[in-house]
Amino acid sequence: MGKGGIVKGDNVLIRILGTGCPKCKKTYENVEKAVKELGIDAEIVKIEDIDEISEWIMLTPGVVFDNVIAFEGKVPTVEEVKKELMDYAK
């Protein structure tokens, strides 16, 4: 798959980084909805361990597509997630 390049049958690993706060939960909901609306085959994983989170980002919530940080320190809207996923797919 390389950088980006989502093709049919690829499974994108999406990490939601956050300690379980309301903003982190909303981020998870928005990512889940965006993935469903786009019909992308994705595994969405919550990462709540602070040590693991700090390996990726400094501000929560965060969203990582495979190994690419997409969002940090903000709750992305469903539309923002969809746009980033589409850009990632290029």
PDB file of N, CA, C and O in Angstrom:
ATOM      1  N   MET A   1       0.810  -1.186   0.000  1.00  0.00           N
ATOM      2  CA  MET A   1       0.000   0.000   0.000  1.00  0.00           C
ATOM      3  C   MET A   1       0.855   1.252   0.000  1.00  0.00           C
ATOM      4  O   MET A   1       0.394   2.192  -0.648  1.00  0.00           O
ATOM      5  N   GLY A   2       1.940   1.424   0.568  1.00  0.00           N
ATOM      6  CA  GLY A   2       2.725   2.649   0.510  1.00  0.00           C
ATOM      7  C   GLY A   2       2.053   3.809   1.216  1.00  0.00           C
ATOM      8  O   GLY A   2       1.109   3.605   1.979  1.00  0.00           O
ATOM      9  N   LYS A   3       2.531   5.049   0.970  1.00  0.00           N
ATOM     10  CA  LYS A   3       1.925   6.223   1.619  1.00  0.00           C
ATOM     11  C   LYS A   3       0.581   6.495   0.980  1.00  0.00           C
ATOM     12  O   LYS A   3       0.486   6.771  -0.216  1.00  0.00           O
ATOM     13  N   GLY A   4      -0.434   6.415   1.779  1.00  0.00           N
ATOM     14  CA  GLY A   4      -1.766   6.582   1.237  1.00  0.00           C
ATOM     15  C   GLY A   4      -2.148   5.358   0.443  1.00  0.00           C
ATOM     16  O   GLY A   4      -1.905   4.233   0.879  1.00  0.00           O
ATOM     17  N   GLY A   5      -2.735   5.560  -0.706  1.00  0.00           N
ATOM     18  CA  GLY A   5      -3.029   4.464  -1.593  1.00  0.00           C
ATOM     19  C   GLY A   5      -4.031   3.456  -1.076  1.00  0.00           C
ATOM     20  O   GLY A   5      -3.791   2.253  -1.173  1.00  0.00           O
ATOM     21  N   ILE A   6      -5.150   3.910  -0.528  1.00  0.00           N
ATOM     22  CA  ILE A   6      -6.175   2.979  -0.098  1.00  0.00           C
ATOM     23  C   ILE A   6      -6.842   2.418  -1.345  1.00  0.00           C
ATOM     24  O   ILE A   6      -7.383   3.170  -2.156  1.00  0.00           O
ATOM     25  N   VAL A   7      -6.806   1.119  -1.498  1.00  0.00           N
ATOM     26  CA  VAL A   7      -7.515   0.480  -2.599  1.00  0.00           C
ATOM     27  C   VAL A   7      -8.490  -0.527  -2.020  1.00  0.00           C
ATOM     28  O   VAL A   7      -8.363  -0.948  -0.870  1.00  0.00           O
ATOM     29  N   LYS A   8      -9.464  -0.907  -2.832  1.00  0.00           N
ATOM     30  CA  LYS A   8     -10.483  -1.830  -2.353  1.00  0.00           C
ATOM     31  C   LYS A   8      -9.806  -3.082  -1.801  1.00  0.00           C
ATOM     32  O   LYS A   8      -8.936  -3.667  -2.446  1.00  0.00           O
ATOM     33  N   GLY A   9     -10.213  -3.480  -0.611  1.00  0.00           N
ATOM     34  CA  GLY A   9      -9.635  -4.661   0.021  1.00  0.00           C
ATOM     35  C   GLY A   9      -8.559  -4.326   1.041  1.00  0.00           C
ATOM     36  O   GLY A   9      -8.247  -5.145   1.905  1.00  0.00           O
ATOM     37  N   ASP A  10      -7.979  -3.107   0.945  1.00  0.00           N
ATOM     38  CA  ASP A  10      -6.996  -2.699   1.951  1.00  0.00           C
ATOM     39  C   ASP A  10      -7.708  -2.402   3.260  1.00  0.00           C
ATOM     40  O   ASP A  10      -8.818  -1.870   3.267  1.00  0.00           O
ATOM     41  N   ASN A  11      -7.077  -2.740   4.346  1.00  0.00           N
ATOM     42  CA  ASN A  11      -7.627  -2.451   5.666  1.00  0.00           C
ATOM     43  C   ASN A  11      -6.770  -1.364   6.302  1.00  0.00           C
ATOM     44  O   ASN A  11      -5.598  -1.586   6.605  1.00  0.00           O
ATOM     45  N   VAL A  12      -7.351  -0.202   6.499  1.00  0.00           N
ATOM     46  CA  VAL A  12      -6.636   0.917   7.112  1.00  0.00           C
ATOM     47  C   VAL A  12      -6.753   0.787   8.627  1.00  0.00           C
ATOM     48  O   VAL A  12      -7.845   0.584   9.158  1.00  0.00           O
ATOM     49  N   LEU A  13      -5.639   0.902   9.307  1.00  0.00           N
ATOM     50  CA  LEU A  13      -5.641   0.919  10.769  1.00  0.00           C
ATOM     51  C   LEU A  13      -5.758   2.375  11.209  1.00  0.00           C
ATOM     52  O   LEU A  13      -4.878   3.189  10.929  1.00  0.00           O
ATOM     53  N   ILE A  14      -6.850   2.694  11.900  1.00  0.00           N
ATOM     54  CA  ILE A  14      -7.060   4.051  12.394  1.00  0.00           C
ATOM     55  C   ILE A  14      -6.997   4.007  13.912  1.00  0.00           C
ATOM     56  O   ILE A  14      -7.798   3.339  14.566  1.00  0.00           O
ATOM     57  N   ARG A  15      -6.026   4.734  14.458  1.00  0.00           N
ATOM     58  CA  ARG A  15      -5.880   4.815  15.911  1.00  0.00           C
ATOM     59  C   ARG A  15      -6.508   6.109  16.410  1.00  0.00           C
ATOM     60  O   ARG A  15      -6.236   7.189  15.885  1.00  0.00           O
ATOM     61  N   ILE A  16      -7.356   5.985  17.435  1.00  0.00           N
ATOM     62  CA  ILE A  16      -7.906   7.150  18.111  1.00  0.00           C
ATOM     63  C   ILE A  16      -7.150   7.265  19.427  1.00  0.00           C
ATOM     64  O   ILE A  16      -7.264   6.398  20.293  1.00  0.00           O
ATOM     65  N   LEU A  17      -6.383   8.327  19.574  1.00  0.00           N
ATOM     66  CA  LEU A  17      -5.520   8.511  20.734  1.00  0.00           C
ATOM     67  C   LEU A  17      -6.168   9.473  21.719  1.00  0.00           C
ATOM     68  O   LEU A  17      -6.418  10.636  21.401  1.00  0.00           O
ATOM     69  N   GLY A  18      -6.435   8.974  22.912  1.00  0.00           N
ATOM     70  CA  GLY A  18      -7.038   9.817  23.939  1.00  0.00           C
ATOM     71  C   GLY A  18      -7.315   9.023  25.194  1.00  0.00           C
ATOM     72  O   GLY A  18      -7.382   7.794  25.160  1.00  0.00           O
ATOM     73  N   THR A  19      -7.472   9.714  26.287  1.00  0.00           N
ATOM     74  CA  THR A  19      -7.605   9.054  27.594  1.00  0.00           C
ATOM     75  C   THR A  19      -9.037   8.690  27.957  1.00  0.00           C
ATOM     76  O   THR A  19      -9.289   8.201  29.058  1.00  0.00           O
ATOM     77  N   GLY A  20      -9.974   8.919  27.048  1.00  0.00           N
ATOM     78  CA  GLY A  20     -11.364   8.570  27.332  1.00  0.00           C
ATOM     79  C   GLY A  20     -12.231   9.761  27.699  1.00  0.00           C
ATOM     80  O   GLY A  20     -13.360   9.584  28.156  1.00  0.00           O
ATOM     81  N   CYS A  21     -11.729  10.958  27.510  1.00  0.00           N
ATOM     82  CA  CYS A  21     -12.491  12.171  27.817  1.00  0.00           C
ATOM     83  C   CYS A  21     -13.623  12.342  26.791  1.00  0.00           C
ATOM     84  O   CYS A  21     -13.625  11.662  25.765  1.00  0.00           O
ATOM     85  N   PRO A  22     -14.571  13.228  27.051  1.00  0.00           N
ATOM     86  CA  PRO A  22     -15.672  13.442  26.100  1.00  0.00           C
ATOM     87  C   PRO A  22     -15.197  13.821  24.692  1.00  0.00           C
ATOM     88  O   PRO A  22     -15.790  13.379  23.707  1.00  0.00           O
ATOM     89  N   LYS A  23     -14.141  14.628  24.581  1.00  0.00           N
ATOM     90  CA  LYS A  23     -13.624  15.007  23.263  1.00  0.00           C
ATOM     91  C   LYS A  23     -13.078  13.784  22.518  1.00  0.00           C
ATOM     92  O   LYS A  23     -13.240  13.660  21.304  1.00  0.00           O
ATOM     93  N   CYS A  24     -12.434  12.892  23.257  1.00  0.00           N
ATOM     94  CA  CYS A  24     -11.880  11.676  22.651  1.00  0.00           C
ATOM     95  C   CYS A  24     -13.009  10.756  22.179  1.00  0.00           C
ATOM     96  O   CYS A  24     -12.918  10.147  21.114  1.00  0.00           O
ATOM     97  N   LYS A  25     -14.056  10.664  22.972  1.00  0.00           N
ATOM     98  CA  LYS A  25     -15.213   9.841  22.596  1.00  0.00           C
ATOM     99  C   LYS A  25     -15.901  10.403  21.355  1.00  0.00           C
ATOM    100  O   LYS A  25     -16.308   9.644  20.476  1.00  0.00           O
ATOM    101  N   LYS A  26     -16.034  11.725  21.278  1.00  0.00           N
ATOM    102  CA  LYS A  26     -16.645  12.359  20.115  1.00  0.00           C
ATOM    103  C   LYS A  26     -15.780  12.140  18.876  1.00  0.00           C
ATOM    104  O   LYS A  26     -16.301  11.924  17.782  1.00  0.00           O
ATOM    105  N   THR A  27     -14.466  12.196  19.049  1.00  0.00           N
ATOM    106  CA  THR A  27     -13.548  11.937  17.936  1.00  0.00           C
ATOM    107  C   THR A  27     -13.770  10.532  17.405  1.00  0.00           C
ATOM    108  O   THR A  27     -13.857  10.328  16.194  1.00  0.00           O
ATOM    109  N   TYR A  28     -13.862   9.556  18.312  1.00  0.00           N
ATOM    110  CA  TYR A  28     -14.106   8.171  17.908  1.00  0.00           C
ATOM    111  C   TYR A  28     -15.414   8.067  17.117  1.00  0.00           C
ATOM    112  O   TYR A  28     -15.458   7.430  16.065  1.00  0.00           O
ATOM    113  N   GLU A  29     -16.472   8.691  17.626  1.00  0.00           N
ATOM    114  CA  GLU A  29     -17.774   8.650  16.947  1.00  0.00           C
ATOM    115  C   GLU A  29     -17.687   9.261  15.550  1.00  0.00           C
ATOM    116  O   GLU A  29     -18.238   8.710  14.597  1.00  0.00           O
ATOM    117  N   ASN A  30     -17.001  10.393  15.425  1.00  0.00           N
ATOM    118  CA  ASN A  30     -16.884  11.068  14.128  1.00  0.00           C
ATOM    119  C   ASN A  30     -16.074  10.243  13.133  1.00  0.00           C
ATOM    120  O   ASN A  30     -16.423  10.173  11.955  1.00  0.00           O
ATOM    121  N   VAL A  31     -14.999   9.621  13.601  1.00  0.00           N
ATOM    122  CA  VAL A  31     -14.191   8.765  12.725  1.00  0.00           C
ATOM    123  C   VAL A  31     -15.009   7.556  12.278  1.00  0.00           C
ATOM    124  O   VAL A  31     -15.000   7.195  11.101  1.00  0.00           O
ATOM    125  N   GLU A  32     -15.705   6.943  13.206  1.00  0.00           N
ATOM    126  CA  GLU A  32     -16.520   5.775  12.894  1.00  0.00           C
ATOM    127  C   GLU A  32     -17.582   6.126  11.833  1.00  0.00           C
ATOM    128  O   GLU A  32     -17.805   5.363  10.893  1.00  0.00           O
ATOM    129  N   LYS A  33     -18.219   7.267  11.996  1.00  0.00           N
ATOM    130  CA  LYS A  33     -19.248   7.703  11.046  1.00  0.00           C
ATOM    131  C   LYS A  33     -18.632   7.990   9.672  1.00  0.00           C
ATOM    132  O   LYS A  33     -19.204   7.612   8.650  1.00  0.00           O
ATOM    133  N   ALA A  34     -17.487   8.647   9.641  1.00  0.00           N
ATOM    134  CA  ALA A  34     -16.817   8.971   8.374  1.00  0.00           C
ATOM    135  C   ALA A  34     -16.430   7.706   7.621  1.00  0.00           C
ATOM    136  O   ALA A  34     -16.624   7.617   6.408  1.00  0.00           O
ATOM    137  N   VAL A  35     -15.888   6.734   8.333  1.00  0.00           N
ATOM    138  CA  VAL A  35     -15.487   5.469   7.716  1.00  0.00           C
ATOM    139  C   VAL A  35     -16.706   4.767   7.125  1.00  0.00           C
ATOM    140  O   VAL A  35     -16.658   4.246   6.011  1.00  0.00           O
ATOM    141  N   LYS A  36     -17.791   4.763   7.882  1.00  0.00           N
ATOM    142  CA  LYS A  36     -19.021   4.120   7.411  1.00  0.00           C
ATOM    143  C   LYS A  36     -19.561   4.830   6.171  1.00  0.00           C
ATOM    144  O   LYS A  36     -19.959   4.180   5.204  1.00  0.00           O
ATOM    145  N   GLU A  37     -19.576   6.163   6.201  1.00  0.00           N
ATOM    146  CA  GLU A  37     -20.100   6.924   5.065  1.00  0.00           C
ATOM    147  C   GLU A  37     -19.256   6.734   3.807  1.00  0.00           C
ATOM    148  O   GLU A  37     -19.794   6.720   2.699  1.00  0.00           O
ATOM    149  N   LEU A  38     -17.943   6.590   3.965  1.00  0.00           N
ATOM    150  CA  LEU A  38     -17.061   6.396   2.813  1.00  0.00           C
ATOM    151  C   LEU A  38     -17.003   4.942   2.362  1.00  0.00           C
ATOM    152  O   LEU A  38     -16.572   4.653   1.245  1.00  0.00           O
ATOM    153  N   GLY A  39     -17.434   4.027   3.223  1.00  0.00           N
ATOM    154  CA  GLY A  39     -17.382   2.609   2.874  1.00  0.00           C
ATOM    155  C   GLY A  39     -15.974   2.048   2.851  1.00  0.00           C
ATOM    156  O   GLY A  39     -15.688   1.102   2.117  1.00  0.00           O
ATOM    157  N   ILE A  40     -15.096   2.628   3.650  1.00  0.00           N
ATOM    158  CA  ILE A  40     -13.700   2.178   3.706  1.00  0.00           C
ATOM    159  C   ILE A  40     -13.574   1.001   4.665  1.00  0.00           C
ATOM    160  O   ILE A  40     -14.202   0.977   5.724  1.00  0.00           O
ATOM    161  N   ASP A  41     -12.763   0.034   4.284  1.00  0.00           N
ATOM    162  CA  ASP A  41     -12.468  -1.101   5.150  1.00  0.00           C
ATOM    163  C   ASP A  41     -11.399  -0.645   6.143  1.00  0.00           C
ATOM    164  O   ASP A  41     -10.230  -0.495   5.785  1.00  0.00           O
ATOM    165  N   ALA A  42     -11.808  -0.431   7.379  1.00  0.00           N
ATOM    166  CA  ALA A  42     -10.871   0.100   8.371  1.00  0.00           C
ATOM    167  C   ALA A  42     -11.064  -0.568   9.720  1.00  0.00           C
ATOM    168  O   ALA A  42     -12.174  -0.932  10.110  1.00  0.00           O
ATOM    169  N   GLU A  43      -9.960  -0.714  10.413  1.00  0.00           N
ATOM    170  CA  GLU A  43      -9.982  -1.170  11.802  1.00  0.00           C
ATOM    171  C   GLU A  43      -9.744   0.062  12.664  1.00  0.00           C
ATOM    172  O   GLU A  43      -8.704   0.711  12.553  1.00  0.00           O
ATOM    173  N   ILE A  44     -10.711   0.385  13.524  1.00  0.00           N
ATOM    174  CA  ILE A  44     -10.594   1.556  14.391  1.00  0.00           C
ATOM    175  C   ILE A  44     -10.257   1.077  15.795  1.00  0.00           C
ATOM    176  O   ILE A  44     -10.985   0.276  16.383  1.00  0.00           O
ATOM    177  N   VAL A  45      -9.148   1.574  16.323  1.00  0.00           N
ATOM    178  CA  VAL A  45      -8.648   1.130  17.617  1.00  0.00           C
ATOM    179  C   VAL A  45      -8.511   2.328  18.545  1.00  0.00           C
ATOM    180  O   VAL A  45      -7.946   3.354  18.165  1.00  0.00           O
ATOM    181  N   LYS A  46      -9.026   2.197  19.758  1.00  0.00           N
ATOM    182  CA  LYS A  46      -8.845   3.238  20.775  1.00  0.00           C
ATOM    183  C   LYS A  46      -7.542   2.969  21.513  1.00  0.00           C
ATOM    184  O   LYS A  46      -7.293   1.849  21.958  1.00  0.00           O
ATOM    185  N   ILE A  47      -6.721   3.988  21.641  1.00  0.00           N
ATOM    186  CA  ILE A  47      -5.489   3.906  22.419  1.00  0.00           C
ATOM    187  C   ILE A  47      -5.670   4.856  23.598  1.00  0.00           C
ATOM    188  O   ILE A  47      -5.735   6.071  23.415  1.00  0.00           O
ATOM    189  N   GLU A  48      -5.752   4.299  24.813  1.00  0.00           N
ATOM    190  CA  GLU A  48      -5.976   5.122  26.007  1.00  0.00           C
ATOM    191  C   GLU A  48      -4.791   5.125  26.961  1.00  0.00           C
ATOM    192  O   GLU A  48      -4.805   5.829  27.971  1.00  0.00           O
ATOM    193  N   ASP A  49      -3.768   4.344  26.646  1.00  0.00           N
ATOM    194  CA  ASP A  49      -2.571   4.295  27.490  1.00  0.00           C
ATOM    195  C   ASP A  49      -1.720   5.534  27.226  1.00  0.00           C
ATOM    196  O   ASP A  49      -1.287   5.771  26.099  1.00  0.00           O
ATOM    197  N   ILE A  50      -1.486   6.317  28.272  1.00  0.00           N
ATOM    198  CA  ILE A  50      -0.794   7.599  28.124  1.00  0.00           C
ATOM    199  C   ILE A  50       0.622   7.441  27.564  1.00  0.00           C
ATOM    200  O   ILE A  50       1.089   8.300  26.816  1.00  0.00           O
ATOM    201  N   ASP A  51       1.304   6.355  27.920  1.00  0.00           N
ATOM    202  CA  ASP A  51       2.652   6.128  27.400  1.00  0.00           C
ATOM    203  C   ASP A  51       2.623   5.882  25.891  1.00  0.00           C
ATOM    204  O   ASP A  51       3.462   6.394  25.150  1.00  0.00           O
ATOM    205  N   GLU A  52       1.654   5.100  25.455  1.00  0.00           N
ATOM    206  CA  GLU A  52       1.532   4.839  24.020  1.00  0.00           C
ATOM    207  C   GLU A  52       1.084   6.093  23.270  1.00  0.00           C
ATOM    208  O   GLU A  52       1.569   6.370  22.172  1.00  0.00           O
ATOM    209  N   ILE A  53       0.160   6.848  23.863  1.00  0.00           N
ATOM    210  CA  ILE A  53      -0.296   8.095  23.246  1.00  0.00           C
ATOM    211  C   ILE A  53       0.880   9.046  23.042  1.00  0.00           C
ATOM    212  O   ILE A  53       1.012   9.666  21.987  1.00  0.00           O
ATOM    213  N   SER A  54       1.731   9.156  24.058  1.00  0.00           N
ATOM    214  CA  SER A  54       2.854  10.096  23.990  1.00  0.00           C
ATOM    215  C   SER A  54       3.906   9.693  22.955  1.00  0.00           C
ATOM    216  O   SER A  54       4.747  10.510  22.580  1.00  0.00           O
ATOM    217  N   GLU A  55       3.867   8.455  22.496  1.00  0.00           N
ATOM    218  CA  GLU A  55       4.762   8.047  21.403  1.00  0.00           C
ATOM    219  C   GLU A  55       4.320   8.655  20.079  1.00  0.00           C
ATOM    220  O   GLU A  55       5.110   8.758  19.141  1.00  0.00           O
ATOM    221  N   TRP A  56       3.061   9.057  20.008  1.00  0.00           N
ATOM    222  CA  TRP A  56       2.502   9.595  18.779  1.00  0.00           C
ATOM    223  C   TRP A  56       2.296  11.102  18.818  1.00  0.00           C
ATOM    224  O   TRP A  56       2.734  11.814  17.913  1.00  0.00           O
ATOM    225  N   ILE A  57       1.626  11.596  19.870  1.00  0.00           N
ATOM    226  CA  ILE A  57       1.200  12.996  19.905  1.00  0.00           C
ATOM    227  C   ILE A  57       1.422  13.593  21.288  1.00  0.00           C
ATOM    228  O   ILE A  57       1.651  12.876  22.262  1.00  0.00           O
ATOM    229  N   MET A  58       1.351  14.915  21.355  1.00  0.00           N
ATOM    230  CA  MET A  58       1.488  15.617  22.636  1.00  0.00           C
ATOM    231  C   MET A  58       0.131  16.116  23.149  1.00  0.00           C
ATOM    232  O   MET A  58      -0.057  16.266  24.356  1.00  0.00           O
ATOM    233  N   LEU A  59      -0.814  16.372  22.237  1.00  0.00           N
ATOM    234  CA  LEU A  59      -2.135  16.886  22.612  1.00  0.00           C
ATOM    235  C   LEU A  59      -3.217  15.918  22.142  1.00  0.00           C
ATOM    236  O   LEU A  59      -3.212  15.485  20.990  1.00  0.00           O
ATOM    237  N   THR A  60      -4.146  15.580  23.040  1.00  0.00           N
ATOM    238  CA  THR A  60      -5.253  14.719  22.661  1.00  0.00           C
ATOM    239  C   THR A  60      -6.482  15.568  22.373  1.00  0.00           C
ATOM    240  O   THR A  60      -6.563  16.704  22.842  1.00  0.00           O
ATOM    241  N   PRO A  61      -7.423  15.055  21.629  1.00  0.00           N
ATOM    242  CA  PRO A  61      -7.408  13.754  20.979  1.00  0.00           C
ATOM    243  C   PRO A  61      -6.549  13.764  19.723  1.00  0.00           C
ATOM    244  O   PRO A  61      -6.216  14.818  19.182  1.00  0.00           O
ATOM    245  N   GLY A  62      -6.202  12.576  19.279  1.00  0.00           N
ATOM    246  CA  GLY A  62      -5.423  12.429  18.059  1.00  0.00           C
ATOM    247  C   GLY A  62      -5.983  11.305  17.212  1.00  0.00           C
ATOM    248  O   GLY A  62      -6.623  10.382  17.716  1.00  0.00           O
ATOM    249  N   VAL A  63      -5.730  11.400  15.918  1.00  0.00           N
ATOM    250  CA  VAL A  63      -6.150  10.369  14.973  1.00  0.00           C
ATOM    251  C   VAL A  63      -4.960  10.046  14.078  1.00  0.00           C
ATOM    252  O   VAL A  63      -4.322  10.938  13.519  1.00  0.00           O
ATOM    253  N   VAL A  64      -4.675   8.752  13.954  1.00  0.00           N
ATOM    254  CA  VAL A  64      -3.561   8.291  13.127  1.00  0.00           C
ATOM    255  C   VAL A  64      -4.096   7.290  12.109  1.00  0.00           C
ATOM    256  O   VAL A  64      -4.755   6.318  12.476  1.00  0.00           O
ATOM    257  N   PHE A  65      -3.809   7.532  10.819  1.00  0.00           N
ATOM    258  CA  PHE A  65      -4.137   6.576   9.758  1.00  0.00           C
ATOM    259  C   PHE A  65      -2.883   5.752   9.502  1.00  0.00           C
ATOM    260  O   PHE A  65      -1.864   6.293   9.073  1.00  0.00           O
ATOM    261  N   ASP A  66      -2.947   4.457   9.758  1.00  0.00           N
ATOM    262  CA  ASP A  66      -1.788   3.580   9.671  1.00  0.00           C
ATOM    263  C   ASP A  66      -0.668   4.200  10.514  1.00  0.00           C
ATOM    264  O   ASP A  66      -0.719   4.116  11.741  1.00  0.00           O
ATOM    265  N   ASN A  67       0.336   4.815   9.894  1.00  0.00           N
ATOM    266  CA  ASN A  67       1.412   5.453  10.659  1.00  0.00           C
ATOM    267  C   ASN A  67       1.512   6.952  10.387  1.00  0.00           C
ATOM    268  O   ASN A  67       2.562   7.555  10.603  1.00  0.00           O
ATOM    269  N   VAL A  68       0.410   7.557   9.908  1.00  0.00           N
ATOM    270  CA  VAL A  68       0.398   8.978   9.549  1.00  0.00           C
ATOM    271  C   VAL A  68      -0.542   9.721  10.501  1.00  0.00           C
ATOM    272  O   VAL A  68      -1.729   9.405  10.583  1.00  0.00           O
ATOM    273  N   ILE A  69      -0.002  10.710  11.218  1.00  0.00           N
ATOM    274  CA  ILE A  69      -0.823  11.510  12.131  1.00  0.00           C
ATOM    275  C   ILE A  69      -1.713  12.429  11.287  1.00  0.00           C
ATOM    276  O   ILE A  69      -1.220  13.246  10.508  1.00  0.00           O
ATOM    277  N   ALA A  70      -3.025  12.283  11.453  1.00  0.00           N
ATOM    278  CA  ALA A  70      -3.985  13.084  10.686  1.00  0.00           C
ATOM    279  C   ALA A  70      -4.504  14.277  11.484  1.00  0.00           C
ATOM    280  O   ALA A  70      -4.680  15.367  10.939  1.00  0.00           O
ATOM    281  N   PHE A  71      -4.749  14.065  12.784  1.00  0.00           N
ATOM    282  CA  PHE A  71      -5.267  15.125  13.650  1.00  0.00           C
ATOM    283  C   PHE A  71      -4.600  15.035  15.009  1.00  0.00           C
ATOM    284  O   PHE A  71      -4.297  13.948  15.500  1.00  0.00           O
ATOM    285  N   GLU A  72      -4.377  16.200  15.609  1.00  0.00           N
ATOM    286  CA  GLU A  72      -3.814  16.252  16.954  1.00  0.00           C
ATOM    287  C   GLU A  72      -4.378  17.464  17.683  1.00  0.00           C
ATOM    288  O   GLU A  72      -4.346  18.583  17.172  1.00  0.00           O
ATOM    289  N   GLY A  73      -4.900  17.222  18.897  1.00  0.00           N
ATOM    290  CA  GLY A  73      -5.340  18.313  19.756  1.00  0.00           C
ATOM    291  C   GLY A  73      -6.660  18.959  19.373  1.00  0.00           C
ATOM    292  O   GLY A  73      -6.957  20.070  19.812  1.00  0.00           O
ATOM    293  N   LYS A  74      -7.460  18.269  18.552  1.00  0.00           N
ATOM    294  CA  LYS A  74      -8.763  18.816  18.180  1.00  0.00           C
ATOM    295  C   LYS A  74      -9.715  17.678  17.884  1.00  0.00           C
ATOM    296  O   LYS A  74      -9.298  16.561  17.579  1.00  0.00           O
ATOM    297  N   VAL A  75     -11.009  17.978  17.980  1.00  0.00           N
ATOM    298  CA  VAL A  75     -12.036  17.017  17.597  1.00  0.00           C
ATOM    299  C   VAL A  75     -12.381  17.294  16.142  1.00  0.00           C
ATOM    300  O   VAL A  75     -13.008  18.310  15.840  1.00  0.00           O
ATOM    301  N   PRO A  76     -11.982  16.408  15.235  1.00  0.00           N
ATOM    302  CA  PRO A  76     -12.310  16.642  13.833  1.00  0.00           C
ATOM    303  C   PRO A  76     -13.783  16.347  13.571  1.00  0.00           C
ATOM    304  O   PRO A  76     -14.363  15.444  14.174  1.00  0.00           O
ATOM    305  N   THR A  77     -14.375  17.114  12.672  1.00  0.00           N
ATOM    306  CA  THR A  77     -15.750  16.839  12.265  1.00  0.00           C
ATOM    307  C   THR A  77     -15.753  15.611  11.355  1.00  0.00           C
ATOM    308  O   THR A  77     -14.705  15.167  10.886  1.00  0.00           O
ATOM    309  N   VAL A  78     -16.930  15.082  11.119  1.00  0.00           N
ATOM    310  CA  VAL A  78     -17.060  13.947  10.199  1.00  0.00           C
ATOM    311  C   VAL A  78     -16.524  14.342   8.821  1.00  0.00           C
ATOM    312  O   VAL A  78     -15.809  13.570   8.183  1.00  0.00           O
ATOM    313  N   GLU A  79     -16.873  15.544   8.369  1.00  0.00           N
ATOM    314  CA  GLU A  79     -16.423  16.002   7.048  1.00  0.00           C
ATOM    315  C   GLU A  79     -14.905  16.159   6.988  1.00  0.00           C
ATOM    316  O   GLU A  79     -14.295  15.841   5.967  1.00  0.00           O
ATOM    317  N   GLU A  80     -14.287  16.643   8.064  1.00  0.00           N
ATOM    318  CA  GLU A  80     -12.823  16.769   8.096  1.00  0.00           C
ATOM    319  C   GLU A  80     -12.158  15.400   8.025  1.00  0.00           C
ATOM    320  O   GLU A  80     -11.153  15.227   7.335  1.00  0.00           O
ATOM    321  N   VAL A  81     -12.716  14.436   8.736  1.00  0.00           N
ATOM    322  CA  VAL A  81     -12.156  13.076   8.703  1.00  0.00           C
ATOM    323  C   VAL A  81     -12.290  12.494   7.302  1.00  0.00           C
ATOM    324  O   VAL A  81     -11.352  11.888   6.784  1.00  0.00           O
ATOM    325  N   LYS A  82     -13.445  12.676   6.695  1.00  0.00           N
ATOM    326  CA  LYS A  82     -13.652  12.159   5.337  1.00  0.00           C
ATOM    327  C   LYS A  82     -12.655  12.776   4.360  1.00  0.00           C
ATOM    328  O   LYS A  82     -12.084  12.078   3.522  1.00  0.00           O
ATOM    329  N   LYS A  83     -12.449  14.094   4.473  1.00  0.00           N
ATOM    330  CA  LYS A  83     -11.496  14.765   3.583  1.00  0.00           C
ATOM    331  C   LYS A  83     -10.085  14.211   3.781  1.00  0.00           C
ATOM    332  O   LYS A  83      -9.390  13.917   2.808  1.00  0.00           O
ATOM    333  N   GLU A  84      -9.664  14.068   5.032  1.00  0.00           N
ATOM    334  CA  GLU A  84      -8.321  13.546   5.300  1.00  0.00           C
ATOM    335  C   GLU A  84      -8.168  12.110   4.814  1.00  0.00           C
ATOM    336  O   GLU A  84      -7.125  11.747   4.270  1.00  0.00           O
ATOM    337  N   LEU A  85      -9.198  11.295   5.005  1.00  0.00           N
ATOM    338  CA  LEU A  85      -9.140   9.913   4.510  1.00  0.00           C
ATOM    339  C   LEU A  85      -9.041   9.877   2.988  1.00  0.00           C
ATOM    340  O   LEU A  85      -8.296   9.070   2.433  1.00  0.00           O
ATOM    341  N   MET A  86      -9.784  10.740   2.317  1.00  0.00           N
ATOM    342  CA  MET A  86      -9.719  10.790   0.855  1.00  0.00           C
ATOM    343  C   MET A  86      -8.340  11.277   0.388  1.00  0.00           C
ATOM    344  O   MET A  86      -7.784  10.745  -0.572  1.00  0.00           O
ATOM    345  N   ASP A  87      -7.792  12.294   1.074  1.00  0.00           N
ATOM    346  CA  ASP A  87      -6.442  12.765   0.735  1.00  0.00           C
ATOM    347  C   ASP A  87      -5.422  11.661   0.994  1.00  0.00           C
ATOM    348  O   ASP A  87      -4.494  11.477   0.207  1.00  0.00           O
ATOM    349  N   TYR A  88      -5.588  10.936   2.078  1.00  0.00           N
ATOM    350  CA  TYR A  88      -4.681   9.830   2.412  1.00  0.00           C
ATOM    351  C   TYR A  88      -4.745   8.741   1.354  1.00  0.00           C
ATOM    352  O   TYR A  88      -3.749   8.071   1.080  1.00  0.00           O
ATOM    353  N   ALA A  89      -5.924   8.566   0.760  1.00  0.00           N
ATOM    354  CA  ALA A  89      -6.126   7.506  -0.222  1.00  0.00           C
ATOM    355  C   ALA A  89      -5.438   7.800  -1.557  1.00  0.00           C
ATOM    356  O   ALA A  89      -5.290   6.903  -2.387  1.00  0.00           O
ATOM    357  N   LYS A  90      -5.020   9.042  -1.766  1.00  0.00           N
ATOM    358  CA  LYS A  90      -4.400   9.408  -3.061  1.00  0.00           C
ATOM    359  C   LYS A  90      -3.006   8.860  -3.188  1.00  0.00           C
ATOM    360  O   LYS A  90      -2.349   9.074  -4.206  1.00  0.00           O
TER     361      LYS A  90
END
